[in-house]
Amino acid sequence: MVTRTQPLAQSLGQSLDGFAAWQHAMAQALGPMRWWPADTPFEVAVGAVLTQNTNWANVKRAIDNLRDADVLDAATLHEMEEARLAELIRPAGYYRLKAGRLKNLVRFIAEECGMDLAALADMELEDARTRLLGVRGVGPETADSILCYALDLPTFVVDAYTARIANRHGLVPEDVSYDELREYFMDRLEPRTAVYNEFHAQLVHVGNGWCRKKAPRCNEGCPLEPFLP
């Protein structure tokens, strides 16, 4: 465990060149991530809500239900009864809660974006982010996922995998906040959406495959093993 002994901005950590080495190692081991898999920006936004507290396999089943019912667009979901929506997304878990959150999101898209999610991309990043964070049920990770993966805006997505890997590699303290960790990576990576996208997706893959919460598999082929302290 890394203990916070000084402000995060002053702590030791990887430089841009250092993270380029991480990126190269992960790319060599994993290949291109091609994340987020979706046909439309709105589908990405739906997936970002549905993936809260569940795995992608369950999200995919829920999205397939929406696609098969021909309701995977903001206008249709805006008009749909919440109970019907909940049944369609049941595979994603917490389906009643998530149905309410999706209704909140499509209401926002209707009222603030003229039913076109892409309108957010015309705003300044932090303005768009602040507006999304004002939607009940949309937290920082969900907002940044929508901005980065759906709207191609340069923001870095942080999740439990990101925090765990960064802490185990001695880059940040264990109690680092979401916004601190987001800023940490954005300060050190090349400020391009494609870089943020690929790097985060690589970290998720490493976290899921090797850097597990319990019984990490550091010496079982993890591409980041050479960079451990």
N, C-alpha and C positions, 0 to 999 in steps of 0.2 A: 504494500500500500504506500502511495506517495502522500505525504502530509503537507498541507499548505503552510509554508513558512514565510512567504512573501507574496506580493500581488502577482496574479497570473502573468501580467504583461512583462514582469521582470524575471519570470522563471526560465530555467533552461529548457530548450526545446529544439525541434528540427527547424532548419532554415528551409527556404524554398528549394535549394539544391538538395537538401536532405530528403524532402518529400518527393522530389523527382526520382530519387533512388527507390523509395517505397513504391511509387507508381510503376516504375520499370519492373521491379521484382514481382509485383502483383500481376501486371500485364503479361509477363512471361509465363507465370504459373496458371493464370485464369483465362487469358484471352479477353476479347472485348465483352463488356457487360451488357450493352444494349438495353439499358434500363431507363425508363419505365415502360413495360410492355402495355400498349394501349393503342386504340385506333384514333382517338380524339382527345384533345385537351380536357374536355369534360369527363371523359372516362377516367383519366388520370386523377382528377379531383375526387370523383366518386371512390376510386380505389384508395386514395389517401385517407379518406374517412373510414372506409371499411377495414383497412388494415390495422386500425387501432386495436391493440390487445389480441391479435390473432395472427395466424401465419398466412402466407400468400396463397397457398393451395385453397384455403377456405374462401379467401377474397375472390379468387378466380371463379369458384363455383357460384358465388353470389352475383358476380358481374355477368357470368354466362346466363344466369336466370333473367337478369334485366335485359340482356341482349336478345334472348330467345322470346321474351315478351314484347320486344320492340318498344321499350320504354327508356332506353339509355340516352336520354337528352334532357336538358334542363327544363324545357317547357312542359314536357310530358310529366316529369317527376313533380313539377310544381303543382300540377293539377291533380295528381294522383292522391287518393286517400292514404293517409299514413299507415293504416293497418294493412293495406294491400302491399305497400312498399316493404313493410316489415317482414311479411311472409316471403317476399321474393329474395330478400337478403338474409334470410334465416341462416344459411350456411356460414356466414361471417361471424356469428356469435353476437351476443348483446344486441340482437337485431331490433328490438323495440327502441333501445337507446340510440342506436345508429340511424334508424329511420328518422327519428326526431332531428338528429344532427344533419342528415342529408336534406331534410326539409328546410332547416335553417339556412343551409348553404344555398339551396336553389332559390329560396326567398331573397337572399342577399343578391344573387346573380340577377334575379328579375328586377329588384328595386334599385340596385346600384350599378348594374352593368348592362341594362337593356336586354337581358336574357342572353348576353354574349360574354362568356367568361374571359375571352381574349381581350376585352376592353381593359382589364386590369393591367395588361402588358404595356399599355400606353402611359401608365402612371410611373412616377418615380418609385423605385424599389421599396423604400421604407414606407412610403405612403400606401402602396398596395398591400404591403405586409401588415401595417397597422389596421387597415380596413378588414382584412381577412381575420386577424386576431380578435376583432370585435364581434365575429360571428360565434354564437354560443356553440361549443363543441369543437371548435377549431383552435387547437393549441399551436405552439411554435413549430413542432415537427410537421404537423399536418399542413400548416400555412406554407412553410418553406418547401415542402414536397410539391405543393400545387404551383408555387412560384417558379421553382427550378425545373421540375419535370413536365409540367403542363404548359407553362408560359415562357419557358426559356429565359428566365431572368436570373442574374448571377447572385444567387444566395446559396449558402452551404447548408445541407440538411444534417442535423445531429440526431443520433438515436442511441440506444443503450449499447450497441456494438461499438459505435464511435468512441463513446466515453470509456468503455472497458479497455479497448485496445490502447487508447491514448494514456490511460492511467497505468496499465501494465508495462508500457514502454517508458514510463517515467517522465512523460511530457507534461502532465497536468495532475493536480491533486484529485483525490477520490471524490471530494465534494464540489467539484467544478459545476457551475450552473450551465443551463442550456445556452444562454446568450454568451457567456464567457467562452464556452467551447466553440460555438459558431464563430465568434470573433477571432479566436485563436487560429482556426484553420483558414479563415478568409484573409487573415493578415499574412499567411505563409504560403498559400497556394497562388498560382497564377490566376488573376481575377477574370476567369472566363467560365461561362456556364458549363461548357463541355467538360472542362477540367473538374469543376465541382461535382458534376453529375457522375463522371466516371470514377473519381476518387471515392466518393461516398458509396457507390455501388460496390466497388472493390472491397472497402472496409466491411460492408454488410456481409459479403461473401466469406471473407476471412473470419469474421466474428461468428457466423453461423457454422462454418466448417471446422474451425480450429480454436478460436479464442472464446470458448464456451464459459458460461458463468461458473459452472462446476467442472472439474477435470479438464482443464485446457489441454490441447494437443500440440503444444509448442514444438516439440521435437518429432512430430509426425508429418513433416512436409509443409508446415506453415511457411508461406512465402516471406513472412515478416520475422521469422526466427533470427536471421542474422542481425537484425536491428535492435534486439532486446538489450537492455543495459547489461 
